[in-house]
Amino acid sequence: MAEIKMVDLKGQYLRIKNEIDAAIQEVLLSTAFIQGPQVKSFAQALSKDNQGVHVIPCANGTDALQIAMMTLGLKPGDEVILPVHTYVATAEVIALLGLVPVFIDVNPNTFNIEVNQIESKITPLTKAIVPVHLYGQCADMEPIMKIAQMNNLFVIEDLAQALGADYTFSDGSVKRAGTIGDIGCTSFFPSKNLGCYGDGGAIFTNDAELAKKIQITANHGQTVKYQHDSIGVNSRLDTLQAAILQVKLKYLAEYTRKRNEVADFYDKHLANVSFVQTPFRAVNSSHVFHQYTIKTKGIDRDKFKKYLEENGVPSMIYYPIPLHFQKAYSRKQFGEGSFPVTEKLSKTVLSLPIHTEMTNDELSYICDVIKKYHA
């Protein structure tokens, strides 16, 4: 059996090589490397795939978050609520803009922001909530939106790990991740479910006027060439990446289905392993399984990880050090026990290989290795 990979980008590329190569060649021959026609056509295709939301492509997911907050007019000293169990980029942009990150613990089942703790952290300085749709399923958006509306707060969805996930409201209506709040922000980092071959990102909004403002912010604050009415940034999705993404977008539903098949295999074959808790699936959100993240029980997670590695099974920890323990974000009030769920997760979670090219032989081997583990 070939080497097992966390993500098999090469195998995925080879399956659609002819289409990808033709798309790249078209851009090379046109030499329209910046804002070529593929950027607009990809944005249109992505919009159609996400219930007609306005899509503004940008350079990466971190830029998407920054542009969102700049466009909404958040000012230094404003407070922004976010989950403490997330990648640093979510907090990084808040701090970079002089805003104040206000951490909330996460739900021990979904790993998403604990809705019941949000209201207690709202102050007169609070301006926005940033729910992160972690590992592939949506945060509980219906109560989050109600809290935001009651307190006149913006909602900026970080959907970098959940593009294509659906959230079902209590009235039966369904909305895609990133189309529920005021703005949605996503990344096309190569390992994402829809990944390009470099950096890339996009911003979603249902508000046409806000979409125009976002576009201006992303383009140097420029309304027409050489006329700058606001402070902006330079953040573009280049044409080559847009061309690649437009090809891959056609396969996103297939990729999601394959990831769910892998997750179903794991669920079935690890169900009776006493030291493994398989991922919880929320009833109000579909799951696109950007990661298949288990919780270990009654064992030393790091020793188990090493055992897997020694037996040819890669794994990753998302995330080993909580944000409130990171030097850049630590505060005197953040002692051990400040966010107990996140602190426990940082010591127990482990993500197993999951990607579109996995075979049943690989999955069977991984599960057999896990079952043979003795602490």
C-alpha positions as CSV (number, residue, x, y, z in Angstrom):
1,M,0.0,0.0,0.0
2,A,1.2,3.5,-0.9
3,E,2.0,6.1,1.7
4,I,-1.1,7.3,3.5
5,K,-1.5,11.1,3.3
6,M,-3.5,13.6,5.4
7,V,-4.4,15.3,2.1
8,D,-3.7,14.0,-1.4
9,L,-3.5,17.1,-3.6
10,K,-1.5,15.3,-6.3
11,G,-4.0,12.5,-6.6
12,Q,-6.9,14.9,-6.8
13,Y,-5.0,17.0,-9.4
14,L,-4.3,13.9,-11.6
15,R,-7.9,13.0,-11.8
16,I,-8.8,16.4,-13.4
17,K,-5.4,17.1,-14.9
18,N,-6.6,17.8,-18.4
19,E,-9.2,20.3,-17.4
20,I,-6.8,22.1,-15.0
21,D,-4.0,22.2,-17.5
22,A,-6.3,23.6,-20.2
23,A,-7.6,26.3,-17.8
24,I,-4.1,27.3,-16.8
25,Q,-3.0,27.4,-20.4
26,E,-5.8,29.6,-21.4
27,V,-4.7,32.2,-18.8
28,L,-1.1,32.0,-19.8
29,L,-2.0,32.6,-23.5
30,S,-4.2,35.5,-22.6
31,T,-1.6,37.0,-20.2
32,A,-4.5,38.5,-18.2
33,F,-2.9,37.5,-14.9
34,I,-4.7,40.1,-12.8
35,Q,-8.5,40.5,-12.9
36,G,-8.8,38.4,-16.0
37,P,-12.3,37.2,-17.0
38,Q,-12.0,33.9,-15.0
39,V,-12.1,35.9,-11.8
40,K,-15.5,37.2,-12.6
41,S,-16.8,34.0,-14.0
42,F,-15.6,32.0,-11.0
43,A,-17.3,34.5,-8.6
44,Q,-20.5,34.1,-10.6
45,A,-20.3,30.3,-10.4
46,L,-19.5,30.4,-6.7
47,S,-22.5,32.7,-6.1
48,K,-24.8,30.3,-8.0
49,D,-23.5,27.5,-5.9
50,N,-24.3,29.4,-2.7
51,Q,-27.9,30.6,-3.2
52,G,-27.1,33.7,-5.2
53,V,-25.0,35.4,-2.5
54,H,-22.7,38.3,-3.7
55,V,-19.1,37.0,-4.0
56,I,-16.1,39.2,-3.9
57,P,-12.8,37.2,-4.5
58,C,-9.7,38.2,-2.5
59,A,-6.2,37.1,-1.9
60,N,-6.7,34.8,1.1
61,G,-9.1,34.0,4.0
62,T,-7.3,36.2,6.5
63,D,-7.6,39.1,4.1
64,A,-11.3,38.3,3.8
65,L,-11.8,38.7,7.6
66,Q,-9.8,41.9,7.6
67,I,-11.7,43.4,4.7
68,A,-15.0,42.5,6.3
69,M,-14.2,44.2,9.5
70,M,-12.8,47.3,7.8
71,T,-15.9,47.6,5.5
72,L,-18.3,47.3,8.5
73,G,-16.5,50.3,10.0
74,L,-15.2,48.6,13.2
75,K,-12.9,51.0,15.1
76,P,-10.0,50.5,17.5
77,G,-11.3,49.6,20.9
78,D,-14.4,47.9,19.6
79,E,-15.0,44.4,20.9
80,V,-15.5,41.3,18.7
81,I,-16.7,38.0,20.1
82,L,-15.2,34.8,18.8
83,P,-14.5,31.2,19.8
84,V,-11.2,30.6,21.6
85,H,-10.9,27.2,19.8
86,T,-10.0,28.3,16.3
87,Y,-7.1,29.0,14.1
88,V,-5.1,32.1,15.0
89,A,-6.2,34.1,11.9
90,T,-9.6,34.7,13.3
91,A,-8.2,36.5,16.3
92,E,-5.2,37.9,14.5
93,V,-7.2,40.2,12.2
94,I,-9.2,41.5,15.2
95,A,-6.0,42.4,17.0
96,L,-4.3,43.8,13.9
97,L,-7.1,46.3,13.5
98,G,-6.8,47.5,17.1
99,L,-10.1,45.7,18.0
100,V,-10.4,43.7,21.2
101,P,-10.9,39.9,20.8
102,V,-13.4,38.6,23.4
103,F,-13.0,34.8,23.6
104,I,-15.9,32.4,24.2
105,D,-15.5,28.7,25.0
106,V,-16.9,26.1,22.6
107,N,-19.5,23.4,22.7
108,P,-17.9,20.1,23.7
109,N,-19.8,18.2,21.0
110,T,-19.7,20.4,17.9
111,F,-16.5,22.3,18.8
112,N,-18.3,25.5,17.7
113,I,-18.9,28.6,19.7
114,E,-21.0,28.0,22.8
115,V,-24.1,30.1,22.1
116,N,-25.2,30.1,25.8
117,Q,-22.1,32.1,26.8
118,I,-22.3,34.9,24.2
119,E,-24.8,37.2,25.9
120,S,-22.8,37.4,29.1
121,K,-19.8,38.8,27.2
122,I,-21.7,41.6,25.4
123,T,-20.8,45.1,26.6
124,P,-21.5,48.6,25.2
125,L,-18.2,48.2,23.2
126,T,-19.3,44.9,21.5
127,K,-19.8,45.4,17.8
128,A,-19.6,42.0,16.2
129,I,-19.7,38.2,16.6
130,V,-17.5,35.9,14.5
131,P,-18.8,32.3,14.6
132,V,-16.3,29.9,13.1
133,H,-17.8,26.8,11.4
134,L,-15.1,24.5,12.6
135,Y,-14.1,21.2,11.0
136,G,-16.9,21.3,8.5
137,Q,-20.3,21.9,10.2
138,C,-22.1,25.2,10.9
139,A,-22.1,26.9,14.3
140,D,-25.7,27.2,15.7
141,M,-26.6,30.3,13.7
142,E,-30.3,30.8,14.5
143,P,-29.7,31.8,18.1
144,I,-26.6,33.7,17.2
145,M,-28.5,35.8,14.7
146,K,-31.2,36.4,17.3
147,I,-28.7,37.6,19.8
148,A,-27.0,39.8,17.2
149,Q,-30.3,41.4,16.1
150,M,-31.3,42.1,19.7
151,N,-28.0,43.8,20.5
152,N,-27.5,45.5,17.1
153,L,-24.3,43.5,16.4
154,F,-22.7,42.4,13.1
155,V,-22.2,38.7,12.3
156,I,-19.2,37.7,10.3
157,E,-19.1,34.0,9.5
158,D,-15.7,32.3,9.2
159,L,-16.6,29.4,6.8
160,A,-13.1,28.5,5.7
161,Q,-13.6,24.9,6.9
162,A,-17.3,24.6,5.9
163,L,-17.8,25.8,2.4
164,G,-20.9,24.0,1.1
165,A,-22.4,23.1,4.5
166,D,-26.1,23.7,4.9
167,Y,-27.8,25.1,8.1
168,T,-31.5,24.3,8.7
169,F,-33.5,26.8,10.7
170,S,-36.4,25.9,13.0
171,D,-38.9,26.9,10.3
172,G,-37.4,24.4,7.9
173,S,-35.6,27.0,5.8
174,V,-32.1,26.1,4.7
175,K,-29.1,28.5,4.2
176,R,-25.6,27.8,3.1
177,A,-22.7,28.5,5.5
178,G,-21.5,32.1,4.9
179,T,-24.9,33.3,3.6
180,I,-26.6,33.7,7.0
181,G,-24.7,36.6,8.7
182,D,-23.9,40.1,7.4
183,I,-20.7,38.8,5.8
184,G,-19.1,35.4,5.2
185,C,-15.4,34.8,4.8
186,T,-13.7,31.8,3.3
187,S,-10.3,30.6,2.2
188,F,-9.1,28.6,-0.8
189,F,-5.9,27.4,0.8
190,P,-4.8,24.2,-1.1
191,S,-5.9,21.8,1.6
192,K,-9.4,23.3,1.9
193,N,-12.4,21.4,0.5
194,L,-12.3,23.8,-2.4
195,G,-8.6,24.7,-2.7
196,C,-6.6,26.4,-5.3
197,Y,-2.8,25.9,-6.0
198,G,-1.7,28.9,-4.0
199,D,-3.5,31.4,-1.8
200,G,-7.0,32.6,-2.4
201,G,-10.1,33.7,-0.6
202,A,-13.6,35.2,-1.0
203,I,-16.1,37.3,0.9
204,F,-19.9,36.6,0.8
205,T,-22.8,39.0,1.5
206,N,-26.5,39.2,0.6
207,D,-26.5,43.0,0.7
208,A,-25.8,44.5,-2.7
209,E,-24.7,47.9,-1.3
210,L,-22.4,46.2,1.2
211,A,-20.9,44.1,-1.6
212,K,-20.0,47.2,-3.5
213,K,-18.3,48.6,-0.3
214,I,-16.4,45.3,0.2
215,Q,-15.1,45.4,-3.4
216,I,-13.9,49.0,-2.9
217,T,-12.1,48.1,0.4
218,A,-10.4,45.2,-1.3
219,N,-9.2,47.4,-4.2
220,H,-7.3,50.2,-2.3
221,G,-10.5,52.0,-1.3
222,Q,-10.9,52.9,-5.0
223,T,-14.2,53.9,-6.4
224,V,-12.8,54.6,-9.9
225,K,-9.2,54.4,-11.0
226,Y,-7.0,56.8,-9.0
227,Q,-9.9,58.0,-6.9
228,H,-9.7,56.7,-3.3
229,D,-12.7,57.6,-1.1
230,S,-11.8,55.3,1.8
231,I,-8.9,53.4,3.3
232,G,-8.6,50.0,1.6
233,V,-6.1,47.2,1.0
234,N,-4.8,45.4,-2.1
235,S,-6.3,41.9,-2.0
236,R,-7.0,40.1,-5.2
237,L,-7.6,36.5,-6.3
238,D,-5.2,36.1,-9.3
239,T,-6.6,34.8,-12.6
240,L,-4.7,31.6,-12.6
241,Q,-6.1,30.6,-9.2
242,A,-9.6,31.7,-10.3
243,A,-9.3,29.4,-13.4
244,I,-8.2,26.5,-11.2
245,L,-11.0,27.1,-8.7
246,Q,-13.6,27.3,-11.5
247,V,-12.7,23.8,-12.6
248,K,-12.6,22.4,-9.1
249,L,-15.9,24.0,-8.1
250,K,-17.7,21.6,-10.6
251,Y,-16.4,18.7,-8.4
252,L,-17.2,20.2,-5.0
253,A,-20.4,18.3,-4.5
254,E,-18.6,15.1,-5.4
255,Y,-15.7,16.0,-3.0
256,T,-18.2,16.5,-0.2
257,R,-19.9,13.2,-0.9
258,K,-16.5,11.4,-0.9
259,R,-15.5,13.0,2.4
260,N,-18.8,12.0,4.0
261,E,-18.2,8.4,2.7
262,V,-14.8,8.4,4.5
263,A,-16.4,9.8,7.6
264,D,-19.1,7.1,7.5
265,F,-16.5,4.4,7.2
266,Y,-14.6,5.8,10.3
267,D,-17.9,6.1,12.2
268,K,-18.8,2.5,11.6
269,H,-15.5,0.9,12.2
270,L,-14.4,3.0,15.2
271,A,-17.8,2.9,16.9
272,N,-16.8,0.3,19.5
273,V,-13.3,1.5,20.2
274,S,-13.4,2.5,23.8
275,F,-10.8,5.3,23.7
276,V,-12.2,7.0,20.6
277,Q,-15.2,9.4,20.4
278,T,-16.2,9.9,16.8
279,P,-17.4,13.3,15.6
280,F,-20.8,14.6,16.7
281,R,-23.1,15.5,13.9
282,A,-25.5,18.4,14.6
283,V,-29.1,17.9,13.5
284,N,-29.3,21.4,12.2
285,S,-26.2,21.4,10.0
286,S,-24.8,19.2,7.3
287,H,-21.2,18.3,7.6
288,V,-18.6,18.7,4.8
289,F,-15.8,17.1,6.9
290,H,-12.9,19.4,6.3
291,Q,-11.4,17.4,9.2
292,Y,-12.4,14.1,10.8
293,T,-11.6,15.0,14.4
294,I,-12.0,12.4,17.1
295,K,-11.7,12.9,20.9
296,T,-9.5,10.5,22.7
297,K,-10.7,9.1,26.0
298,G,-8.6,7.7,28.9
299,I,-5.4,7.6,26.9
300,D,-2.4,9.9,26.4
301,R,-3.3,11.5,23.1
302,D,0.3,12.4,22.2
303,K,1.5,8.8,22.7
304,F,-1.3,7.6,20.6
305,K,-0.4,10.0,17.9
306,K,3.2,8.8,17.9
307,Y,2.0,5.2,17.7
308,L,-0.1,6.0,14.6
309,E,2.9,7.8,13.0
310,E,5.1,4.7,13.7
311,N,2.6,2.6,11.9
312,G,2.3,4.8,8.9
313,V,-0.8,6.7,9.8
314,P,-0.5,10.5,9.8
315,S,-2.6,12.7,12.0
316,M,-2.9,16.3,13.1
317,I,-3.9,18.3,16.2
318,Y,-6.2,21.2,15.5
319,Y,-5.3,23.0,17.8
320,P,-2.6,22.1,20.4
321,I,-2.3,25.4,22.1
322,P,-5.5,27.4,22.9
323,L,-5.5,31.1,21.8
324,H,-5.7,32.3,25.4
325,F,-2.4,30.5,26.1
326,Q,-0.6,31.9,23.1
327,K,1.9,34.6,24.1
328,A,0.4,37.1,21.6
329,Y,-3.1,36.8,23.1
330,S,-2.5,35.9,26.7
331,R,-4.0,38.1,29.4
332,K,-3.7,38.2,33.2
333,Q,-7.3,37.1,33.5
334,F,-6.8,34.1,31.3
335,G,-5.4,31.5,33.7
336,E,-5.8,27.7,33.5
337,G,-9.4,26.8,33.6
338,S,-10.6,30.0,31.9
339,F,-12.0,28.0,29.0
340,P,-12.2,24.4,30.3
341,V,-13.8,22.8,27.2
342,T,-11.2,24.3,24.8
343,E,-8.3,23.4,27.2
344,K,-9.5,19.8,27.4
345,L,-10.0,19.6,23.6
346,S,-6.4,20.8,23.1
347,K,-5.2,17.7,24.9
348,T,-7.6,15.2,23.5
349,V,-8.6,16.0,19.9
350,L,-6.9,14.3,16.9
351,S,-7.7,14.6,13.2
352,L,-7.4,11.5,11.1
353,P,-6.6,11.4,7.4
354,I,-9.6,12.4,5.2
355,H,-9.6,13.5,1.6
356,T,-11.2,12.8,-1.7
357,E,-8.7,10.1,-2.9
358,M,-8.9,7.8,0.1
359,T,-9.4,4.1,-0.6
360,N,-11.2,1.4,1.5
361,D,-7.9,-0.4,1.9
362,E,-6.3,2.7,3.4
363,L,-9.3,3.2,5.7
364,S,-9.4,-0.4,6.8
365,Y,-5.7,-0.3,7.6
366,I,-6.1,2.9,9.6
367,C,-9.0,1.5,11.6
368,D,-7.1,-1.8,12.2
369,V,-4.1,0.1,13.5
370,I,-6.3,2.1,15.9
371,K,-8.1,-1.0,17.2
372,K,-4.7,-2.6,18.0
373,Y,-3.5,0.3,20.2
374,H,-2.8,-0.6,23.8
375,A,-2.2,2.4,26.1
